[in-house]
Amino acid sequence: MADNQKLSEVEHVKDASRYLRGTLAESLENPITGALYPDDTHLIKFHGSYQQTDRDLDSERKRQKLEPLYSFMIRVRVPGGVATPAQWLRMDELADEYANGTLKLTTRQAFQLHGVLKRDLQQTIQGFNEALLDSIAGCGDVNRNVMLNPNPHQSRVHAEAYEVARHISTHLTPRTSAYWELWLNGEPQFSSAPNEGEEDAEPIYGKTYLPRKFKIALGIPPHNDTDIFANDIGLIAVEENGRLAGFNVAVGGGMGMTFGMSDTYPRLADIIGYVPAGQVVDVCEKIVTIQRDWGNRENRKFSRLKYTLDRVGLDVFRGELHQRLGYALEPARPYQFRSSGDAFGWAIQADGRAHLTLFVEGGRVADRPGSELKTALREIARFHQGDFRLTGNQNLILANIAPEHRLAVQALLQEHGVPVEANDALTGLRRGALACVALNTCTLAFAEAERYLPQLLDRLDGVMRQLGLSQDDILLRMTGCPNGCARPYLGEIGLVGRAVGRYNLYLGAAFNGERLNKLYQEMLDEDGIVAALTPLLADYAQGRQPQERFGDFVIRRGYVHATTHGLDFHQ
């Protein structure tokens, strides 16, 4: 670790935290405020929660001399995106009892509950742990939820890859007993917790954990629907003779940057070799330990693995990895990604089981006038015998539906106004759109995203239909700040909030997730966004080549230059 004089504030908090305990117990018991003590706001992230305020109410509460309306977001891990009907029902129940009545499906295949008050945190966390879900490492400077292509009918190797994802998740889950002590009355629910009488230790992370968050995703070609190159580790499944043989390993992806700091940038991961499936957990662990030892602990803006790689060089990093493993990775195997979106509607397997991929706008599961999605899914969960699978695009797959239940599922969705065939009901632009939560609860947001994007899409849908592009899939991503939670720099159209009602417009990412976009125009309001995109879309409708994607088109026509590496993102 670096000299103590150079450590960031968060590093000191972690060091003194007694393996993530800090004064959280005292904070939770303090009845005077709805907030935590300042140091504890860092530590609770490791337990899967962020302290937030309702920013819509901040001014009025300040006028009334009240403290901000504090509440908490809780992120519940779902490794590989696969949840049971019982788990879905429990999350639905907790959303109504303790949160704001909605479920958020995230771009990392996790559940989020919003609006949980401090006094209800323990009951809420106990509630989903009873359903064998947890929030430990949902946030914080550790490995987060492990992602995987969740669609079982798209590949024969899905089940094997899913077991790998679960194994990686379990292996990299923090071992501290603080989570069980604070939230579960000291009763471990999973094998990651210490046994009775054991002292806390973190054999992989150490007492100060990682310098920054860490993300891992698995992808199964030809579908890159987990955007594996946006992760610290991306694992590309390699299939041989119908079985999972191993993975190509990519390292150093990450989306966040800071406005006005050109030495911060999004970056896509580099492929460094191939590893057999039986060794992939070992490879992930050793990469994590290199970042633990080499990552920047002085300035958190430069603490992600991507900056470590660009500082030391890929060859030096690969050499260190091989030394820690005791063996070298094999050369990467051939693969091809064709898309990064979801395929909506029904898919029927030869054995009669069915899978239905539903569009969930903004990932928000809620009841709205004319479309009672939350109620419909609750009723389906009461008899469904398969899975609820969260996708990396904020959508939902009702998987492994029994033949005798298919008509009942279809009827319930139609009865509650939920479109079953999104391909027919929505434009291609809306089907592929992602948005982060942003205002009103995210403390980092400069602008709206989830609440506003449908309004913008209403206008852009009109343009798409007028130009005959309504069924053309174009990836649009919007975030309320440059941290990139909805992966805006991988959007063929990326919109990143600069101020309330103002966005930077980025163009030119690859449809398959293998190229970043580039800044096109800055500080646009809604009229400016529509005015900037309309002539580009018109040109695309008239001048595109056969099968040419919008992101490729804007580069070929010279609207933006291609971004070849994170280091040239701002050029």
JOMORA-V286361 format. One record per residue. N is the residue number from 1. RES is the residue in one small letter. PHI is phi in whole degrees, 0 to 359 (999 if undefined). D_LAST is the distance of its C-alpha to the last C-alpha in Angstrom with 2 decimals. Layout:
n=N res=RES phi=PHI d_last=D_LAST
n=N res=RES phi=PHI d_last=D_LAST
This chain:
n=1 res=m phi=999 d_last=33.64
n=2 res=a phi=292 d_last=32.14
n=3 res=d phi=304 d_last=34.45
n=4 res=n phi=303 d_last=35.75
n=5 res=q phi=293 d_last=34.45
n=6 res=k phi=257 d_last=30.84
n=7 res=l phi=285 d_last=31.23
n=8 res=s phi=289 d_last=29.75
n=9 res=e phi=303 d_last=32.30
n=10 res=v phi=296 d_last=32.04
n=11 res=e phi=298 d_last=32.90
n=12 res=h phi=295 d_last=36.05
n=13 res=v phi=298 d_last=36.97
n=14 res=k phi=296 d_last=36.74
n=15 res=d phi=299 d_last=38.70
n=16 res=a phi=268 d_last=41.48
n=17 res=s phi=278 d_last=41.54
n=18 res=r phi=58 d_last=44.21
n=19 res=y phi=56 d_last=42.17
n=20 res=l phi=77 d_last=40.71
n=21 res=r phi=273 d_last=43.91
n=22 res=g phi=51 d_last=43.26
n=23 res=t phi=247 d_last=45.39
n=24 res=l phi=301 d_last=44.50
n=25 res=a phi=300 d_last=48.20
n=26 res=e phi=291 d_last=49.02
n=27 res=s phi=302 d_last=46.11
n=28 res=l phi=293 d_last=47.30
n=29 res=e phi=274 d_last=50.86
n=30 res=n phi=288 d_last=50.09
n=31 res=p phi=274 d_last=51.54
n=32 res=i phi=283 d_last=50.50
n=33 res=t phi=224 d_last=46.88
n=34 res=g phi=275 d_last=44.88
n=35 res=a phi=255 d_last=42.12
n=36 res=l phi=263 d_last=41.86
n=37 res=y phi=297 d_last=41.91
n=38 res=p phi=307 d_last=38.41
n=39 res=d phi=296 d_last=38.16
n=40 res=d phi=289 d_last=39.39
n=41 res=t phi=295 d_last=36.49
n=42 res=h phi=283 d_last=34.37
n=43 res=l phi=289 d_last=37.07
n=44 res=i phi=293 d_last=37.89
n=45 res=k phi=298 d_last=34.49
n=46 res=f phi=294 d_last=35.76
n=47 res=h phi=270 d_last=38.69
n=48 res=g phi=96 d_last=36.45
n=49 res=s phi=223 d_last=36.49
n=50 res=y phi=241 d_last=34.46
n=51 res=q phi=280 d_last=36.23
n=52 res=q phi=223 d_last=35.16
n=53 res=t phi=231 d_last=36.59
n=54 res=d phi=277 d_last=37.15
n=55 res=r phi=290 d_last=34.83
n=56 res=d phi=295 d_last=36.59
n=57 res=l phi=256 d_last=39.67
n=58 res=d phi=302 d_last=38.35
n=59 res=s phi=296 d_last=39.26
n=60 res=e phi=292 d_last=42.73
n=61 res=r phi=293 d_last=43.54
n=62 res=k phi=294 d_last=42.56
n=63 res=r phi=297 d_last=44.83
n=64 res=q phi=273 d_last=47.60
n=65 res=k phi=60 d_last=47.02
n=66 res=l phi=254 d_last=46.21
n=67 res=e phi=290 d_last=43.65
n=68 res=p phi=305 d_last=40.69
n=69 res=l phi=280 d_last=41.67
n=70 res=y phi=282 d_last=40.49
n=71 res=s phi=208 d_last=40.26
n=72 res=f phi=229 d_last=38.66
n=73 res=m phi=266 d_last=36.49
n=74 res=i phi=241 d_last=37.70
n=75 res=r phi=255 d_last=35.68
n=76 res=v phi=254 d_last=38.06
n=77 res=r phi=288 d_last=37.00
n=78 res=v phi=224 d_last=37.81
n=79 res=p phi=306 d_last=36.95
n=80 res=g phi=72 d_last=36.04
n=81 res=g phi=80 d_last=36.48
n=82 res=v phi=260 d_last=40.22
n=83 res=a phi=238 d_last=42.68
n=84 res=t phi=272 d_last=46.38
n=85 res=p phi=303 d_last=48.19
n=86 res=a phi=297 d_last=49.87
n=87 res=q phi=292 d_last=46.56
n=88 res=w phi=299 d_last=45.30
n=89 res=l phi=298 d_last=48.52
n=90 res=r phi=294 d_last=48.24
n=91 res=m phi=296 d_last=44.69
n=92 res=d phi=300 d_last=45.88
n=93 res=e phi=295 d_last=48.84
n=94 res=l phi=294 d_last=46.90
n=95 res=a phi=299 d_last=44.47
n=96 res=d phi=283 d_last=47.51
n=97 res=e phi=281 d_last=49.46
n=98 res=y phi=236 d_last=46.93
n=99 res=a phi=253 d_last=43.55
n=100 res=n phi=267 d_last=42.62
n=101 res=g phi=86 d_last=44.20
n=102 res=t phi=232 d_last=41.07
n=103 res=l phi=246 d_last=39.24
n=104 res=k phi=255 d_last=35.47
n=105 res=l phi=267 d_last=34.24
n=106 res=t phi=270 d_last=30.90
n=107 res=t phi=284 d_last=27.89
n=108 res=r phi=243 d_last=29.24
n=109 res=q phi=62 d_last=32.70
n=110 res=a phi=244 d_last=34.38
n=111 res=f phi=270 d_last=36.71
n=112 res=q phi=233 d_last=36.04
n=113 res=l phi=255 d_last=38.85
n=114 res=h phi=239 d_last=38.13
n=115 res=g phi=83 d_last=40.42
n=116 res=v phi=280 d_last=42.62
n=117 res=l phi=282 d_last=44.55
n=118 res=k phi=305 d_last=45.03
n=119 res=r phi=293 d_last=48.70
n=120 res=d phi=256 d_last=47.95
n=121 res=l phi=299 d_last=45.34
n=122 res=q phi=295 d_last=47.87
n=123 res=q phi=297 d_last=49.75
n=124 res=t phi=293 d_last=46.59
n=125 res=i phi=294 d_last=45.34
n=126 res=q phi=298 d_last=48.84
n=127 res=g phi=299 d_last=48.99
n=128 res=f phi=277 d_last=46.23
n=129 res=n phi=296 d_last=47.16
n=130 res=e phi=296 d_last=50.59
n=131 res=a phi=263 d_last=48.93
n=132 res=l phi=65 d_last=47.27
n=133 res=l phi=245 d_last=43.82
n=134 res=d phi=213 d_last=42.12
n=135 res=s phi=243 d_last=39.24
n=136 res=i phi=300 d_last=39.00
n=137 res=a phi=67 d_last=35.42
n=138 res=g phi=292 d_last=34.26
n=139 res=c phi=220 d_last=31.92
n=140 res=g phi=91 d_last=31.48
n=141 res=d phi=274 d_last=30.22
n=142 res=v phi=213 d_last=31.70
n=143 res=n phi=290 d_last=31.19
n=144 res=r phi=271 d_last=31.14
n=145 res=n phi=304 d_last=32.70
n=146 res=v phi=276 d_last=32.41
n=147 res=m phi=262 d_last=31.30
n=148 res=l phi=203 d_last=32.74
n=149 res=n phi=309 d_last=33.02
n=150 res=p phi=265 d_last=36.17
n=151 res=n phi=269 d_last=37.62
n=152 res=p phi=294 d_last=40.68
n=153 res=h phi=276 d_last=41.43
n=154 res=q phi=276 d_last=38.11
n=155 res=s phi=205 d_last=38.87
n=156 res=r phi=285 d_last=42.00
n=157 res=v phi=261 d_last=40.38
n=158 res=h phi=302 d_last=39.36
n=159 res=a phi=299 d_last=42.34
n=160 res=e phi=292 d_last=41.72
n=161 res=a phi=294 d_last=38.02
n=162 res=y phi=297 d_last=39.08
n=163 res=e phi=295 d_last=41.42
n=164 res=v phi=296 d_last=38.69
n=165 res=a phi=300 d_last=36.49
n=166 res=r phi=296 d_last=39.51
n=167 res=h phi=294 d_last=40.26
n=168 res=i phi=299 d_last=36.77
n=169 res=s phi=300 d_last=36.94
n=170 res=t phi=296 d_last=40.41
n=171 res=h phi=296 d_last=39.67
n=172 res=l phi=260 d_last=36.69
n=173 res=t phi=286 d_last=38.40
n=174 res=p phi=306 d_last=39.24
n=175 res=r phi=265 d_last=42.88
n=176 res=t phi=304 d_last=43.69
n=177 res=s phi=272 d_last=46.75
n=178 res=a phi=300 d_last=45.45
n=179 res=y phi=300 d_last=44.39
n=180 res=w phi=291 d_last=47.90
n=181 res=e phi=292 d_last=49.56
n=182 res=l phi=282 d_last=47.82
n=183 res=w phi=251 d_last=47.70
n=184 res=l phi=240 d_last=50.30
n=185 res=n phi=56 d_last=53.16
n=186 res=g phi=75 d_last=52.55
n=187 res=e phi=252 d_last=53.17
n=188 res=p phi=299 d_last=50.65
n=189 res=q phi=254 d_last=49.94
n=190 res=f phi=229 d_last=47.86
n=191 res=s phi=291 d_last=48.04
n=192 res=s phi=286 d_last=45.01
n=193 res=a phi=279 d_last=47.19
n=194 res=p phi=296 d_last=49.35
n=195 res=n phi=284 d_last=53.00
n=196 res=e phi=302 d_last=55.63
n=197 res=g phi=92 d_last=56.27
n=198 res=e phi=280 d_last=52.99
n=199 res=e phi=274 d_last=50.79
n=200 res=d phi=296 d_last=47.13
n=201 res=a phi=202 d_last=44.76
n=202 res=e phi=236 d_last=41.26
n=203 res=p phi=297 d_last=41.45
n=204 res=i phi=265 d_last=37.85
n=205 res=y phi=272 d_last=36.09
n=206 res=g phi=78 d_last=38.28
n=207 res=k phi=288 d_last=39.27
n=208 res=t phi=253 d_last=35.80
n=209 res=y phi=58 d_last=34.22
n=210 res=l phi=269 d_last=30.50
n=211 res=p phi=294 d_last=27.86
n=212 res=r phi=199 d_last=26.26
n=213 res=k phi=299 d_last=26.75
n=214 res=f phi=218 d_last=26.77
n=215 res=k phi=230 d_last=26.60
n=216 res=i phi=230 d_last=28.15
n=217 res=a phi=221 d_last=28.40
n=218 res=l phi=252 d_last=30.42
n=219 res=g phi=231 d_last=29.80
n=220 res=i phi=241 d_last=32.34
n=221 res=p phi=306 d_last=31.07
n=222 res=p phi=269 d_last=30.71
n=223 res=h phi=256 d_last=29.79
n=224 res=n phi=256 d_last=26.71
n=225 res=d phi=280 d_last=27.87
n=226 res=t phi=252 d_last=27.14
n=227 res=d phi=47 d_last=23.42
n=228 res=i phi=298 d_last=24.16
n=229 res=f phi=283 d_last=20.64
n=230 res=a phi=272 d_last=19.86
n=231 res=n phi=252 d_last=22.61
n=232 res=d phi=301 d_last=23.25
n=233 res=i phi=232 d_last=25.69
n=234 res=g phi=244 d_last=25.74
n=235 res=l phi=243 d_last=28.98
n=236 res=i phi=259 d_last=29.41
n=237 res=a phi=295 d_last=33.12
n=238 res=v phi=244 d_last=34.78
n=239 res=e phi=256 d_last=38.06
n=240 res=e phi=225 d_last=40.93
n=241 res=n phi=54 d_last=44.25
n=242 res=g phi=78 d_last=43.58
n=243 res=r phi=236 d_last=42.94
n=244 res=l phi=284 d_last=39.99
n=245 res=a phi=270 d_last=39.56
n=246 res=g phi=177 d_last=36.55
n=247 res=f phi=218 d_last=32.82
n=248 res=n phi=286 d_last=29.64
n=249 res=v phi=253 d_last=27.89
n=250 res=a phi=244 d_last=24.18
n=251 res=v phi=227 d_last=22.86
n=252 res=g phi=97 d_last=20.00
n=253 res=g phi=275 d_last=18.81
n=254 res=g phi=175 d_last=18.23
n=255 res=m phi=263 d_last=16.80
n=256 res=g phi=289 d_last=16.87
n=257 res=m phi=207 d_last=14.48
n=258 res=t phi=233 d_last=15.32
n=259 res=f phi=302 d_last=14.22
n=260 res=g phi=83 d_last=13.36
n=261 res=m phi=238 d_last=12.73
n=262 res=s phi=290 d_last=9.21
n=263 res=d phi=274 d_last=11.33
n=264 res=t phi=250 d_last=12.52
n=265 res=y phi=194 d_last=11.01
n=266 res=p phi=287 d_last=12.78
n=267 res=r phi=211 d_last=13.69
n=268 res=l phi=263 d_last=16.06
n=269 res=a phi=291 d_last=19.12
n=270 res=d phi=259 d_last=19.97
n=271 res=i phi=283 d_last=23.45
n=272 res=i phi=244 d_last=25.62
n=273 res=g phi=151 d_last=28.99
n=274 res=y phi=237 d_last=31.96
n=275 res=v phi=224 d_last=34.70
n=276 res=p phi=300 d_last=38.08
n=277 res=a phi=303 d_last=38.63
n=278 res=g phi=291 d_last=41.20
n=279 res=q phi=251 d_last=38.82
n=280 res=v phi=290 d_last=35.77
n=281 res=v phi=296 d_last=36.93
n=282 res=d phi=299 d_last=37.33
n=283 res=v phi=298 d_last=33.80
n=284 res=c phi=299 d_last=32.38
n=285 res=e phi=300 d_last=34.54
n=286 res=k phi=292 d_last=33.48
n=287 res=i phi=296 d_last=29.74
n=288 res=v phi=300 d_last=30.52
n=289 res=t phi=290 d_last=32.53
n=290 res=i phi=296 d_last=29.83
n=291 res=q phi=295 d_last=27.49
n=292 res=r phi=302 d_last=30.54
n=293 res=d phi=273 d_last=31.08
n=294 res=w phi=254 d_last=27.64
n=295 res=g phi=293 d_last=25.55
n=296 res=n phi=284 d_last=24.59
n=297 res=r phi=255 d_last=27.51
n=298 res=e phi=266 d_last=26.67
n=299 res=n phi=230 d_last=23.64
n=300 res=r phi=294 d_last=23.44
n=301 res=k phi=291 d_last=19.80
n=302 res=f phi=238 d_last=19.22
n=303 res=s phi=264 d_last=22.29
n=304 res=r phi=287 d_last=21.28
n=305 res=l phi=302 d_last=21.78
n=306 res=k phi=301 d_last=18.10
n=307 res=y phi=285 d_last=17.65
n=308 res=t phi=300 d_last=20.95
n=309 res=l phi=297 d_last=19.89
n=310 res=d phi=288 d_last=16.72
n=311 res=r phi=282 d_last=18.94
n=312 res=v phi=264 d_last=21.90
n=313 res=g phi=95 d_last=20.57
n=314 res=l phi=294 d_last=21.67
n=315 res=d phi=293 d_last=24.66
n=316 res=v phi=296 d_last=26.05
n=317 res=f phi=298 d_last=25.76
n=318 res=r phi=298 d_last=27.48
n=319 res=g phi=298 d_last=30.15
n=320 res=e phi=294 d_last=30.92
n=321 res=l phi=298 d_last=31.20
n=322 res=h phi=297 d_last=33.62
n=323 res=q phi=294 d_last=35.63
n=324 res=r phi=290 d_last=36.05
n=325 res=l phi=285 d_last=36.98
n=326 res=g phi=86 d_last=39.34
n=327 res=y phi=202 d_last=38.11
n=328 res=a phi=260 d_last=35.06
n=329 res=l phi=294 d_last=33.24
n=330 res=e phi=280 d_last=34.07
n=331 res=p phi=301 d_last=31.61
n=332 res=a phi=298 d_last=29.82
n=333 res=r phi=268 d_last=31.84
n=334 res=p phi=296 d_last=30.79
n=335 res=y phi=201 d_last=29.74
n=336 res=q phi=210 d_last=28.18
n=337 res=f phi=260 d_last=26.69
n=338 res=r phi=248 d_last=27.13
n=339 res=s phi=209 d_last=26.53
n=340 res=s phi=228 d_last=25.64
n=341 res=g phi=258 d_last=27.99
n=342 res=d phi=260 d_last=31.69
n=343 res=a phi=260 d_last=34.61
n=344 res=f phi=273 d_last=36.93
n=345 res=g phi=95 d_last=40.68
n=346 res=w phi=277 d_last=43.53
n=347 res=a phi=224 d_last=43.60
n=348 res=i phi=249 d_last=47.09
n=349 res=q phi=273 d_last=47.88
n=350 res=a phi=297 d_last=50.87
n=351 res=d phi=276 d_last=52.78
n=352 res=g phi=94 d_last=52.57
n=353 res=r phi=292 d_last=50.10
n=354 res=a phi=233 d_last=47.44
n=355 res=h phi=229 d_last=43.94
n=356 res=l phi=236 d_last=42.59
n=357 res=t phi=265 d_last=38.93
n=358 res=l phi=256 d_last=38.77
n=359 res=f phi=283 d_last=35.92
n=360 res=v phi=236 d_last=35.56
n=361 res=e phi=299 d_last=33.47
n=362 res=g phi=65 d_last=31.10
n=363 res=g phi=70 d_last=33.12
n=364 res=r phi=264 d_last=35.76
n=365 res=v phi=271 d_last=39.29
n=366 res=a phi=208 d_last=41.50
n=367 res=d phi=265 d_last=44.37
n=368 res=r phi=234 d_last=43.53
n=369 res=p phi=306 d_last=45.87
n=370 res=g phi=87 d_last=46.46
n=371 res=s phi=210 d_last=44.60
n=372 res=e phi=263 d_last=46.09
n=373 res=l phi=296 d_last=43.76
n=374 res=k phi=297 d_last=44.67
n=375 res=t phi=295 d_last=48.39
n=376 res=a phi=299 d_last=48.18
n=377 res=l phi=291 d_last=46.39
n=378 res=r phi=297 d_last=48.92
n=379 res=e phi=292 d_last=51.79
n=380 res=i phi=293 d_last=50.29
n=381 res=a phi=299 d_last=49.78
n=382 res=r phi=287 d_last=53.50
n=383 res=f phi=233 d_last=54.49
n=384 res=h phi=295 d_last=51.41
n=385 res=q phi=253 d_last=52.00
n=386 res=g phi=259 d_last=48.56
n=387 res=d phi=235 d_last=45.18
n=388 res=f phi=250 d_last=42.63
n=389 res=r phi=244 d_last=39.21
n=390 res=l phi=275 d_last=36.06
n=391 res=t phi=263 d_last=32.98
n=392 res=g phi=287 d_last=29.35
n=393 res=n phi=252 d_last=28.78
n=394 res=q phi=70 d_last=31.27
n=395 res=n phi=254 d_last=34.07
n=396 res=l phi=223 d_last=37.52
n=397 res=i phi=250 d_last=39.58
n=398 res=l phi=274 d_last=43.35
n=399 res=a phi=256 d_last=44.01
n=400 res=n phi=56 d_last=47.24
n=401 res=i phi=286 d_last=49.26
n=402 res=a phi=296 d_last=52.88
n=403 res=p phi=307 d_last=54.30
n=404 res=e phi=286 d_last=56.87
n=405 res=h phi=255 d_last=54.25
n=406 res=r phi=298 d_last=51.91
n=407 res=l phi=294 d_last=53.82
n=408 res=a phi=294 d_last=54.18
n=409 res=v phi=297 d_last=50.43
n=410 res=q phi=301 d_last=49.82
n=411 res=a phi=293 d_last=52.56
n=412 res=l phi=296 d_last=51.41
n=413 res=l phi=295 d_last=47.87
n=414 res=q phi=295 d_last=49.22
n=415 res=e phi=300 d_last=51.79
n=416 res=h phi=261 d_last=49.13
n=417 res=g phi=75 d_last=46.87
n=418 res=v phi=264 d_last=44.11
n=419 res=p phi=297 d_last=42.58
n=420 res=v phi=272 d_last=43.22
n=421 res=e phi=254 d_last=41.38
n=422 res=a phi=297 d_last=37.93
n=423 res=n phi=299 d_last=37.07
n=424 res=d phi=272 d_last=39.71
n=425 res=a phi=273 d_last=39.33
n=426 res=l phi=235 d_last=35.56
n=427 res=t phi=286 d_last=32.73
n=428 res=g phi=298 d_last=30.25
n=429 res=l phi=295 d_last=27.52
n=430 res=r phi=288 d_last=29.69
n=431 res=r phi=300 d_last=30.79
n=432 res=g phi=262 d_last=27.36
n=433 res=a phi=279 d_last=26.17
n=434 res=l phi=238 d_last=25.63
n=435 res=a phi=213 d_last=25.79
n=436 res=c phi=278 d_last=26.17
n=437 res=v phi=293 d_last=29.15
n=438 res=a phi=55 d_last=27.38
n=439 res=l phi=295 d_last=29.88
n=440 res=n phi=253 d_last=32.72
n=441 res=t phi=254 d_last=33.00
n=442 res=c phi=290 d_last=29.66
n=443 res=t phi=289 d_last=29.37
n=444 res=l phi=267 d_last=25.55
n=445 res=a phi=288 d_last=25.09
n=446 res=f phi=264 d_last=23.91
n=447 res=a phi=212 d_last=24.87
n=448 res=e phi=286 d_last=27.00
n=449 res=a phi=217 d_last=26.15
n=450 res=e phi=303 d_last=29.21
n=451 res=r phi=290 d_last=31.68
n=452 res=y phi=263 d_last=29.65
n=453 res=l phi=306 d_last=27.98
n=454 res=p phi=303 d_last=31.32
n=455 res=q phi=295 d_last=31.74
n=456 res=l phi=297 d_last=28.39
n=457 res=l phi=295 d_last=29.20
n=458 res=d phi=303 d_last=32.54
n=459 res=r phi=286 d_last=30.91
n=460 res=l phi=290 d_last=28.37
n=461 res=d phi=300 d_last=31.25
n=462 res=g phi=298 d_last=33.08
n=463 res=v phi=296 d_last=30.30
n=464 res=m phi=299 d_last=30.14
n=465 res=r phi=293 d_last=33.92
n=466 res=q phi=298 d_last=34.16
n=467 res=l phi=269 d_last=31.80
n=468 res=g phi=75 d_last=33.64
n=469 res=l phi=250 d_last=30.82
n=470 res=s phi=300 d_last=32.66
n=471 res=q phi=256 d_last=33.00
n=472 res=d phi=275 d_last=29.58
n=473 res=d phi=281 d_last=27.72
n=474 res=i phi=230 d_last=24.21
n=475 res=l phi=277 d_last=22.60
n=476 res=l phi=241 d_last=21.94
n=477 res=r phi=231 d_last=21.15
n=478 res=m phi=230 d_last=21.60
n=479 res=t phi=226 d_last=21.57
n=480 res=g phi=273 d_last=22.79
n=481 res=c phi=203 d_last=20.25
n=482 res=p phi=278 d_last=16.97
n=483 res=n phi=290 d_last=19.10
n=484 res=g phi=85 d_last=18.98
n=485 res=c phi=297 d_last=22.67
n=486 res=a phi=264 d_last=22.70
n=487 res=r phi=52 d_last=19.61
n=488 res=p phi=294 d_last=17.66
n=489 res=y phi=280 d_last=14.43
n=490 res=l phi=252 d_last=16.78
n=491 res=g phi=274 d_last=18.03
n=492 res=e phi=301 d_last=17.79
n=493 res=i phi=236 d_last=17.99
n=494 res=g phi=244 d_last=16.80
n=495 res=l phi=235 d_last=18.14
n=496 res=v phi=238 d_last=17.58
n=497 res=g phi=295 d_last=20.06
n=498 res=r phi=251 d_last=19.29
n=499 res=a phi=200 d_last=22.93
n=500 res=v phi=303 d_last=26.14
n=501 res=g phi=80 d_last=25.70
n=502 res=r phi=230 d_last=22.01
n=503 res=y phi=221 d_last=19.05
n=504 res=n phi=274 d_last=15.35
n=505 res=l phi=253 d_last=15.11
n=506 res=y phi=245 d_last=12.87
n=507 res=l phi=223 d_last=13.64
n=508 res=g phi=102 d_last=13.83
n=509 res=a phi=289 d_last=15.05
n=510 res=a phi=275 d_last=17.92
n=511 res=f phi=297 d_last=21.45
n=512 res=n phi=263 d_last=22.60
n=513 res=g phi=81 d_last=20.09
n=514 res=e phi=252 d_last=18.44
n=515 res=r phi=211 d_last=14.82
n=516 res=l phi=285 d_last=12.53
n=517 res=n phi=268 d_last=11.50
n=518 res=k phi=214 d_last=8.51
n=519 res=l phi=300 d_last=9.08
n=520 res=y phi=248 d_last=11.40
n=521 res=q phi=216 d_last=13.63
n=522 res=e phi=244 d_last=14.68
n=523 res=m phi=54 d_last=18.18
n=524 res=l phi=269 d_last=20.13
n=525 res=d phi=271 d_last=23.79
n=526 res=e phi=300 d_last=25.73
n=527 res=d phi=300 d_last=26.58
n=528 res=g phi=293 d_last=23.00
n=529 res=i phi=296 d_last=21.88
n=530 res=v phi=296 d_last=24.77
n=531 res=a phi=294 d_last=24.22
n=532 res=a phi=287 d_last=20.57
n=533 res=l phi=278 d_last=21.48
n=534 res=t phi=302 d_last=24.86
n=535 res=p phi=293 d_last=23.96
n=536 res=l phi=293 d_last=21.36
n=537 res=l phi=293 d_last=24.10
n=538 res=a phi=296 d_last=26.64
n=539 res=d phi=297 d_last=24.68
n=540 res=y phi=298 d_last=24.35
n=541 res=a phi=299 d_last=28.10
n=542 res=q phi=266 d_last=28.98
n=543 res=g phi=245 d_last=26.54
n=544 res=r phi=284 d_last=25.68
n=545 res=q phi=272 d_last=27.03
n=546 res=p phi=305 d_last=29.61
n=547 res=q phi=65 d_last=28.37
n=548 res=e phi=284 d_last=24.73
n=549 res=r phi=276 d_last=22.86
n=550 res=f phi=299 d_last=20.94
n=551 res=g phi=298 d_last=17.64
n=552 res=d phi=289 d_last=18.13
n=553 res=f phi=297 d_last=19.38
n=554 res=v phi=293 d_last=16.48
n=555 res=i phi=283 d_last=14.31
n=556 res=r phi=300 d_last=17.31
n=557 res=r phi=276 d_last=17.88
n=558 res=g phi=84 d_last=14.44
n=559 res=y phi=292 d_last=13.87
n=560 res=v phi=218 d_last=10.45
n=561 res=h phi=274 d_last=8.81
n=562 res=a phi=289 d_last=9.91
n=563 res=t phi=272 d_last=8.40
n=564 res=t phi=266 d_last=10.49
n=565 res=h phi=200 d_last=10.46
n=566 res=g phi=306 d_last=9.95
n=567 res=l phi=295 d_last=8.37
n=568 res=d phi=254 d_last=5.16
n=569 res=f phi=301 d_last=5.70
n=570 res=h phi=270 d_last=3.82
n=571 res=q phi=280 d_last=0.00
